[in-house]
């Protein structure tokens, strides 16, 4: 169930701790239908005038989302009716009434929140250009630390997300639960693997998969799950990656046919989880050929890609929807495949694009699909 809860201790990745809205305008121009709660609707209706002006600003007829009294109207351009491009991408509601009178969806964006026994875990959607800029503009080592979230990020506890406080702990494997301490340790050790600068994103995920499969053999007894997590991650980390540092196959030819097939299958899995009626980006034709042009400089941004995967792991909803820890690892594999596919798509555009722009748009479009379009429950049921 997704709803607002009372203030609790909030955590985030340090790369996200400094987030503040910079009025990039992506959320305001995405063409999304924004529901307006009853008290907010009444305040906006009175402040911005009624009559015909109200009809141009709100849609109140037809089926509405639960708890909504109206939906914000959209301009022909696709922008929200309150979006003010000529004022520096400001929002008329925010400018005239303050953030407290924004619809909840606007106030929360781009936060992705999980609440469980550990507290509030806040990540960000990098569809927001400001969030993507944090990811690509920070030193990698501090970006992987879990820290207390500042009030600017937690909205002083007024955040919404998946409320799993009364749920059982995540599944270790089908038929066996973790405990909260053991799962928290697994998440932290997994983020630690993604933080390793001596591993590519692909190598980190393979190490994470190896350690996780071993952890899933745990049985309740004299050794706790937390201790088992530490032992198996230590053992897996002592081994050598089966790939060169540059992420190429043993022949040095980049991704082989099996890699390409797996990536395409994972992207299709993500696309298949988008509900009917929502837009689905098409698959990229000629991914293998397109990847050759991207792979020449991809390693330069591997730290950003590992940071992106860490952000998708932290506070992950698949933990409570999936059938075990392996499903979370496969979700990260899906996320990496989508980022690569989107990088190839952007690189193939006629307009020239720098590598930095390509990676930025790749993580933005990946989160558009995985965070905003995909149904997490549906995707979780289909994962590994």
C-alpha positions in Angstrom: 0.0 0.0 0.0 1.4 3.4 -1.0 0.5 6.3 1.3 1.9 9.0 3.6 3.2 8.0 7.0 4.4 9.7 10.2 7.9 10.9 10.5 10.6 8.3 11.1 14.3 8.1 10.8 15.1 8.7 7.1 18.1 7.4 5.1 19.5 8.0 1.7 22.6 7.5 -0.4 25.0 10.3 0.1 25.0 11.2 -3.6 21.3 12.1 -3.2 21.6 14.0 0.1 22.1 17.4 -1.5 19.1 17.2 -3.8 17.1 20.4 -4.2 14.7 21.2 -7.1 16.6 23.2 -9.7 13.5 23.8 -11.9 14.7 21.6 -14.8 11.1 21.3 -15.8 11.2 17.6 -16.9 8.4 16.6 -14.5 6.3 19.6 -15.5 6.5 18.8 -19.2 6.3 15.0 -19.2 2.6 15.1 -20.0 1.7 13.1 -16.9 -1.9 13.3 -15.5 -1.3 14.8 -12.0 -4.1 14.0 -9.5 -5.1 16.8 -7.1 -6.3 16.0 -3.6 -9.5 17.6 -2.3 -8.1 20.2 0.0 -5.4 21.2 -2.5 -8.0 21.4 -5.3 -10.2 23.7 -3.2 -7.3 26.0 -2.4 -6.2 26.2 -6.1 -9.7 26.6 -7.4 -10.3 29.6 -5.1 -6.9 31.2 -5.6 -6.7 30.8 -9.4 -10.4 31.6 -10.1 -13.4 29.6 -10.9 -15.8 29.5 -13.9 -14.3 28.9 -17.3 -10.8 29.5 -16.0 -11.3 26.5 -13.7 -12.3 24.3 -16.7 -9.0 25.2 -18.4 -7.0 24.3 -15.3 -8.6 21.1 -14.0 -10.3 18.0 -15.3 -13.0 16.8 -12.8 -15.2 14.6 -14.9 -14.8 10.8 -15.5 -13.0 8.4 -13.3 -10.4 9.9 -11.0 -7.5 8.3 -9.0 -8.3 7.4 -5.4 -8.4 10.4 -3.2 -8.3 12.9 -6.1 -10.9 15.6 -6.6 -9.4 16.6 -10.0 -6.5 16.2 -12.4 -4.4 19.1 -13.6 -5.0 20.1 -17.2 -2.2 19.8 -19.7 -1.2 22.4 -22.3 -1.1 21.5 -26.0 2.7 21.3 -25.6 2.3 18.5 -23.0 3.3 20.8 -20.2 1.3 21.2 -17.0 -1.2 24.1 -17.2 0.7 25.8 -14.3 4.1 25.4 -15.9 5.7 28.8 -16.6 8.5 28.4 -19.1 8.8 32.1 -19.5 9.6 32.5 -15.8 12.5 30.1 -15.8 10.5 26.8 -15.7 8.7 27.9 -12.5 5.4 26.5 -11.3 2.6 29.1 -10.7 1.3 27.1 -7.7 4.7 26.9 -6.1 5.5 30.5 -6.9 2.3 32.0 -5.6 1.2 29.6 -2.8 4.4 27.7 -1.8 5.4 24.0 -1.9 2.8 23.0 0.7 0.0 23.6 -1.8 1.4 21.5 -4.6 -0.4 18.3 -5.4 1.3 15.4 -3.6 2.7 13.9 -6.8 4.5 17.2 -7.5 5.7 17.6 -4.0 7.1 14.1 -3.8 8.9 13.9 -7.2 11.5 12.6 -7.8 11.6 10.7 -4.5 11.2 6.9 -4.4 10.5 5.8 -0.9 10.3 2.5 1.0 9.3 2.4 4.6 10.0 -0.7 6.6 11.2 -1.7 10.0 14.5 0.1 9.4 13.0 3.5 8.8 12.4 5.5 5.6 14.7 4.7 2.8 14.7 7.5 0.2 16.1 7.1 -3.3 15.6 9.3 -6.4 14.3 8.9 -9.9 17.0 10.1 -12.3 14.4 11.0 -14.8 14.8 14.3 -13.0 17.8 16.0 -14.7 18.9 17.4 -11.4 19.0 13.9 -9.9 20.9 12.6 -12.9 23.3 15.5 -12.6 24.1 14.5 -9.0 24.7 10.9 -10.1 27.1 11.9 -12.9 28.8 14.8 -11.1 29.9 13.3 -7.8 33.0 11.4 -6.7 32.1 7.7 -6.7 33.3 6.6 -3.3 31.1 8.9 -1.2 28.2 8.3 -3.5 27.7 4.8 -2.1 27.5 5.6 1.6 24.1 5.3 3.4 23.6 8.4 5.4 20.8 10.1 7.3 18.6 12.0 4.9 18.3 15.8 5.5 14.9 17.3 6.0 15.0 18.9 2.5 15.0 15.4 1.1 12.7 13.7 3.6 10.3 16.7 3.5 10.5 16.5 7.3 8.9 13.1 7.2 6.1 14.1 4.8 7.0 11.6 2.2 4.9 8.9 0.5 6.0 5.5 -0.7 5.6 1.7 -0.2 4.7 1.2 3.4 6.1 -2.2 4.4 6.3 -1.6 8.1 3.6 -4.2 8.9 4.8 -6.6 6.2 6.9 -9.7 6.8 10.6 -9.3 6.0 11.7 -9.9 2.4 12.0 -13.4 1.1 15.4 -15.0 1.1 14.1 -17.6 -1.4 10.7 -19.0 -2.0 9.3 -20.4 1.2 12.0 -18.8 3.5 12.0 -15.3 4.9 15.0 -13.2 5.8 15.1 -11.2 9.0 15.4 -7.4 8.9 18.9 -7.4 10.3 20.1 -10.0 7.8 18.4 -8.2 4.8 19.8 -4.9 5.8 23.3 -6.4 5.9 22.8 -8.0 2.5 21.7 -4.6 1.0 24.7 -2.8 2.5 27.2 -5.4 1.4 25.6 -5.4 -2.1 26.0 -1.6 -2.2 29.6 -2.1 -1.1 30.2 -4.4 -4.0 28.9 -1.8 -6.4 31.2 0.8 -4.8 34.3 -1.2 -5.8 36.4 0.7 -8.3 38.3 -2.4 -9.3 35.1 -4.0 -10.7 33.0 -3.0 -13.7 29.2 -2.8 -13.3 29.0 -6.2 -15.0 31.6 -7.8 -12.8 30.0 -6.3 -9.7 26.7 -7.8 -10.6 28.2 -11.2 -11.2 30.0 -11.1 -7.8 26.7 -10.0 -6.2 24.9 -12.9 -7.9 27.5 -15.4 -6.7 27.4 -14.2 -3.1 23.6 -14.0 -3.1 23.1 -17.5 -4.4 25.3 -18.8 -1.6 23.4 -16.7 1.0 20.1 -18.2 -0.2 21.2 -21.6 1.1 21.1 -20.3 4.7 19.0 -22.2 7.2 18.0 -21.0 10.7 20.4 -22.3 13.3 23.6 -21.5 15.1 24.8 -19.0 12.5 22.7 -15.9 11.9 21.7 -14.7 8.5 23.8 -11.6 9.0 26.9 -13.6 9.7 26.2 -15.8 6.7 25.9 -12.7 4.5 29.3 -11.4 5.7 30.9 -14.8 5.2 29.6 -15.4 1.7 30.4 -11.8 0.5 33.9 -12.2 1.8 34.4 -15.5 0.0 33.0 -14.1 -3.2 35.1 -11.0 -3.0 38.3 -13.0 -2.6 37.7 -14.6 -6.1 38.9 -13.1 -9.4 36.4 -11.7 -11.9 36.0 -13.9 -15.0 36.3 -10.8 -17.2 38.9 -8.3 -18.0 38.6 -4.9 -16.3 37.3 -3.4 -19.5 34.2 -5.6 -19.4 35.0 -7.3 -22.8 34.8 -10.9 -23.5 38.0 -13.1 -23.6 38.5 -12.3 -27.3 38.4 -8.6 -26.6 35.4 -8.1 -28.9 33.0 -6.5 -26.5 29.6 -8.1 -25.9 29.1 -11.5 -27.5 25.9 -12.9 -28.9 24.8 -14.4 -25.7 25.3 -11.1 -23.9 23.3 -9.3 -26.5 20.5 -11.8 -26.3 20.4 -11.6 -22.5 20.3 -7.8 -22.6 17.5 -7.8 -25.2 15.5 -10.3 -23.2 15.9 -8.2 -20.0 14.8 -5.1 -21.8 11.7 -6.9 -23.2 10.9 -8.1 -19.6 10.9 -4.4 -18.4 8.8 -3.4 -21.4 6.3 -6.2 -20.8 5.6 -4.9 -17.3 4.3 -1.6 -18.5 0.5 -1.5 -18.1 -1.7 -1.2 -21.2 -2.4 2.4 -22.0 1.0 3.7 -21.1 3.7 4.4 -23.7 6.3 1.7 -24.2 9.6 2.8 -25.8 10.5 0.5 -28.8 13.4 -1.8 -28.7 16.5 -0.5 -30.4 17.2 -2.2 -33.7 20.8 -3.3 -34.3 21.8 -3.1 -30.6 25.0 -5.0 -31.2 26.2 -2.7 -33.9 25.2 0.4 -32.0 27.0 -0.8 -28.9 30.3 -0.8 -30.7 30.1 3.0 -30.9 29.2 3.4 -27.3 31.6 0.8 -25.8 34.7 2.8 -26.9 34.1 5.3 -24.1 31.6 3.5 -21.8 34.3 2.6 -19.2 34.7 6.3 -18.5 31.3 6.4 -16.9 31.3 3.0 -15.2 31.3 4.7 -11.8 28.2 6.6 -12.7 26.5 3.4 -13.9 27.4 1.5 -10.7 26.0 4.5 -8.8 22.8 4.2 -10.7 22.6 0.5 -9.9 23.2 1.3 -6.2 20.3 3.9 -6.3 18.0 1.3 -7.8 19.1 -1.3 -5.1 18.7 1.0 -2.1 15.2 0.8 -0.7 14.2 -1.5 -3.5 10.5 -2.4 -3.7 11.2 -5.8 -5.4 12.4 -7.0 -2.0 8.8 -7.0 -0.9 7.2 -8.1 -4.2 9.7 -10.6 -5.5 10.4 -14.3 -4.6 13.8 -13.9 -3.1 17.1 -12.0 -3.1 18.0 -13.4 -6.5 15.0 -11.4 -8.0 16.6 -8.2 -6.8 19.9 -9.1 -8.4 18.1 -9.9 -11.6 16.2 -6.5 -11.4 19.6 -4.8 -11.3 20.6 -6.8 -14.4 17.5 -5.5 -16.1 18.3 -2.0 -15.0 21.8 -2.3 -16.5 20.5 -3.7 -19.7 18.0 -0.9 -20.1 20.7 1.8 -19.5 22.8 0.2 -22.2 19.9 0.0 -24.6 19.0 3.7 -23.9 22.6 4.7 -24.4 22.7 3.1 -27.8 19.4 4.7 -28.7 20.6 8.2 -27.8 24.0 7.7 -29.4 22.3 6.8 -32.7 20.4 10.1 -32.9 21.2 12.3 -35.8 22.1 15.3 -33.6 25.6 14.9 -32.2 25.8 14.1 -28.5 28.7 14.0 -26.1 29.3 10.8 -24.0 28.2 12.7 -20.9 24.9 13.7 -22.6 24.4 10.2 -23.8 24.9 8.6 -20.4 22.7 11.3 -18.8 19.8 10.6 -21.2 20.3 6.9 -20.8 19.8 6.9 -17.0 17.0 9.4 -17.3 15.1 7.2 -19.8 15.9 4.0 -17.9 14.2 5.5 -14.8 11.3 6.8 -16.9 10.7 3.1 -17.8 11.6 1.4 -14.6 10.3 3.9 -12.0 7.5 5.6 -13.7 6.1 3.3 -16.4 6.8 -0.2 -15.3 4.5 -1.9 -12.7 6.8 -3.1 -10.0 4.6 -5.9 -8.9 4.2 -7.3 -12.4 8.0 -7.0 -13.1 8.8 -8.6 -9.7 6.7 -11.7 -10.5 8.6 -12.2 -13.8 12.1 -11.9 -12.4 14.4 -14.9 -12.2 
